[in-house]
Amino acid sequence: MSEFFQWLSKNPIATNIVIATFGVVVVAVVSMYVIAFIQGRSVSFWPLKIGESTDSETKSLEKQVKPKANDVPRICILGSVTSETEIPSKKLESLKYFYKCFVRQMYRMPYGFNACGAEPWREIFYLTYCERLKTSSKSQMRQIDDKVCWYWFPGDDRGFNYEPAFYKSVETRNVQERLITEVTNSAVILALAGRTGTKTQVELLLSYHRQKKYGVDFGVKPFVLLAWFGGSIKDFILENQKELAPYMAKYPELMPDKELEGWENNRELLENQARKLTETLVRLVLEKSGKDH
């Protein structure tokens, strides 16, 4: 090493080159560290090391801990009473009360929900949303917006036929496409009340299941049918009981083929059933997620 320095002392041109090179290296290293600091990267001076951006690491972690709404399991809710003239007012009010209890339970679940916006679901979702506005922060309301997704199509005078002011939404072209899309994008299908239109929907789903079309397979994607409130779902279950029995056996605790006795006059019963239904849906989604992985 001493010989090298002696050689440099006798060669001023070489000395200048070495000094200039060292200066360039120092400036380059300092510049890299300054830029690393600005970018928020992790820095180690010994050993010399510049890590990944801490901001990108944080975003990566957030993506793992808080998946986007499209990445979480979603529950498709079928069933509505589109006209108040189709059901006695006492039963309609009791049905709305059950929906309200159920929606409140749903907001506590770590899943998303698909619906087509027909009444009285739309009214209940809106009322519970407005209730939340009184006590929730903007970030909490954004979570609710992501949790619920309305499927709609223009050009019809029934159901939810325009993009909502809040919630996520998906536009489709017609009734069939709306049904297929909201069912395809769900982990579990739920049908618990409704009239003629709802029965048509579940009949279509049964035909898709038989043909294994659009990913509708009740052996893979749970189809929760409940005769609790009578009407078209109860009729559908009775008409297809033998074929549906193996799939309804997945949730016997709900007694899906039985109408709830005196449900229109028993709010405590409706509250308990909403809680029980929520617990079963959580179990079914977890079981399906386990099979998918």
URPE-V392134 format. One line per field, one symbol per residue. phi: phi as a letter, one per 20 degrees, with the letter a starting at -180 (. if undefined). A space follows every 50 residues. Layout:
phi=???
This chain:
phi=.ffffffffecgfffffffffffffffffffffffffffmefccebffbd efffffffffffffecffgfeegcdeddoacfcffebggfffffffffgf fffffffeeececdbdnffeggffffffffffgfcdefffffffgffdce dbbencdcmedbfffbmfbcecebfffffffffgececdcccapdgffff ffffffffffeldlmebffddgdedcegdmmffffffffcgffegfefff cffelfedfffmffccfffffffffffffffgffffffffffd
